[in-house]
Amino acid sequence: MRLVHYSVLAFILLLGGILFLRFQYYPSYQFLIVVGTVLGYVLWGVSYHKSESRFLRRVILEYLLLGFVVILMFAAALNIRL
């Protein structure tokens, strides 16, 4: 079952990376792609930890905080005003 979970995660991140490069001349689209990829990552984390019976608030908070930091970093790099 882990292989399926990690395959889904790889697909989410790979798709996000490909779309990010595809829209390299459109920073606002790139930002939306990053937000969507982060959302997919957080939902994947919730799903994975629920299936592994390790659904803890601090684990989910860690996924949310990491996602938030990634969004802030890309917003700064792409000169997006939040």
C-alpha positions in Angstrom: 0.0 0.0 0.0 2.9 2.3 0.7 4.0 2.0 -2.9 0.7 3.3 -4.1 0.8 6.3 -1.7 4.3 7.2 -2.7 3.5 6.8 -6.4 0.6 9.3 -5.9 3.0 11.7 -4.1 5.5 11.4 -6.9 2.8 12.0 -9.5 1.6 15.2 -7.6 5.1 16.6 -7.4 6.1 15.6 -10.9 2.9 17.1 -12.4 3.5 20.3 -10.4 7.1 20.5 -11.6 6.2 19.9 -15.2 3.3 22.5 -15.2 5.6 25.0 -13.4 8.2 24.7 -16.2 5.5 24.7 -18.9 4.2 28.1 -17.7 7.6 29.6 -17.1 6.7 33.0 -18.6 3.5 33.4 -16.5 4.4 34.0 -12.8 0.8 34.2 -11.7 0.0 30.8 -13.2 3.2 29.4 -11.7 2.1 30.6 -8.3 -1.3 29.0 -8.7 0.5 25.7 -9.7 2.6 25.9 -6.6 -0.5 26.5 -4.4 -2.2 23.5 -6.1 0.8 21.3 -5.7 1.1 22.2 -2.0 -2.6 21.5 -1.5 -2.1 18.1 -3.1 0.9 17.5 -0.9 -1.0 18.4 2.3 -4.0 16.2 1.3 -1.7 13.4 0.4 -0.1 13.7 3.9 -3.5 13.6 5.6 -4.5 10.6 3.6 -1.3 8.8 4.1 -1.2 9.3 7.9 -4.8 8.4 8.2 -4.3 5.1 6.4 -1.2 4.4 8.6 -3.2 5.1 11.8 -0.8 7.9 12.6 -3.2 10.8 12.2 -1.8 13.3 14.8 -2.5 17.0 14.9 1.2 17.8 15.1 2.0 15.8 12.0 -0.8 17.6 10.0 0.4 20.9 11.4 3.9 20.1 10.1 2.5 19.5 6.6 0.6 22.7 6.7 3.5 24.7 8.0 5.9 23.3 5.4 3.3 24.0 2.7 2.9 27.6 3.9 6.7 28.1 3.9 6.9 26.8 0.3 4.1 29.1 -0.8 5.8 32.1 0.8 9.2 31.2 -0.7 7.7 30.9 -4.2 5.6 34.1 -3.8 8.8 36.0 -2.9 10.8 34.4 -5.8 8.0 35.1 -8.3 7.4 38.7 -6.9 3.8 37.8 -6.1 2.1 40.1 -3.5 0.0 38.3 -1.0 
